[in-house]
Amino acid sequence: MTPAEEERLLMEKVQQADFVVVELTLYTNTHPNDMEALEQWREAIKKAAQVRRQYESRYGPISLNSIPTQQALEVGWRWNQSPWPWQR
């Protein structure tokens, strides 16, 4: 598997995890007493954060809301230089 394919697959995992969080958020907004769904939502948040950290530790921040990595703090993250994360 090429490095580009590895990055794409990891980004897909980030997107999938984020999708689950959004869907469970919508569901729990309309079903606030569903304790099982609330627990699934809490776990989905943790999983999404873990996958996002994994991606960002290898490929850099995904958004401005990302906590800077040590490398970004030392070298500096230059948003005005390519490739941007979605251009790789």
URKAKA-V477767 format. One record per pair of residues at least 12 apart in sequence whose C-alpha atoms are under 10 Angstrom apart, sorted by the first residue. I is the first residue (numbers start at 1). J is the second residue. D is the distance in Angstrom with one decimal. If there is no record, write none. Layout:
I_J_D, I_J_D
//
This chain:
4_88_7.2, 7_55_7.8, 7_58_8.6, 7_59_7.7, 7_85_9.8, 7_88_8.4, 8_55_10.0, 8_86_9.5, 8_88_8.7, 9_55_10.0, 10_51_7.9, 10_52_8.8, 10_54_8.3, 10_55_6.4, 10_56_10.0, 10_58_9.9, 10_59_9.9, 11_51_8.8, 11_52_8.4, 11_54_9.9, 11_55_6.9, 11_56_9.7, 11_59_9.8, 11_62_9.5, 11_85_9.7, 11_86_9.4, 13_48_8.6, 13_51_7.0, 13_52_8.6, 13_55_9.1, 14_47_9.3, 14_48_6.5, 14_49_8.7, 14_50_9.1, 14_51_5.8, 14_52_5.8, 14_53_9.4, 14_54_9.2, 14_55_7.7, 14_62_9.9, 15_48_8.6, 15_51_9.4, 15_52_9.1, 16_48_8.4, 16_51_9.8, 17_44_6.9, 17_45_8.1, 17_46_9.5, 17_47_6.9, 17_48_4.9, 17_49_8.6, 17_50_9.5, 17_51_7.6, 17_52_8.8, 18_44_8.2, 18_45_8.2, 18_47_9.1, 18_48_6.0, 18_49_8.9, 18_51_9.5, 18_52_9.1, 19_44_9.6, 19_48_9.2, 20_40_9.5, 20_41_8.2, 20_44_6.7, 20_45_8.7, 20_47_9.8, 20_48_8.5, 21_40_9.0, 21_41_6.3, 21_42_8.7, 21_43_9.1, 21_44_5.7, 21_45_6.1, 21_46_9.6, 21_47_9.2, 21_48_7.5, 22_41_9.0, 22_44_9.5, 22_45_9.5, 23_41_9.0, 24_37_7.1, 24_38_8.0, 24_39_9.9, 24_40_7.6, 24_41_5.6, 24_42_9.3, 24_44_8.2, 24_45_9.7, 25_37_9.1, 25_38_8.6, 25_40_10.0, 25_41_6.8, 25_42_9.8, 25_44_9.9, 25_45_9.8, 27_41_9.4, 28_40_9.9, 28_41_8.0, 52_66_9.0, 53_66_8.8, 53_67_9.0, 53_69_9.2, 56_68_8.8, 56_69_7.6, 56_85_9.6, 57_69_6.7, 57_70_9.0, 57_71_8.8, 57_72_9.8, 59_85_7.4, 59_88_9.4, 60_72_7.6, 60_77_8.4, 60_84_9.3, 60_85_7.3, 61_77_8.6, 61_79_9.8, 61_84_9.6, 61_85_7.6, 62_84_9.0, 62_85_6.5, 62_86_8.4, 63_79_10.0, 63_85_9.0, 64_79_9.4
//
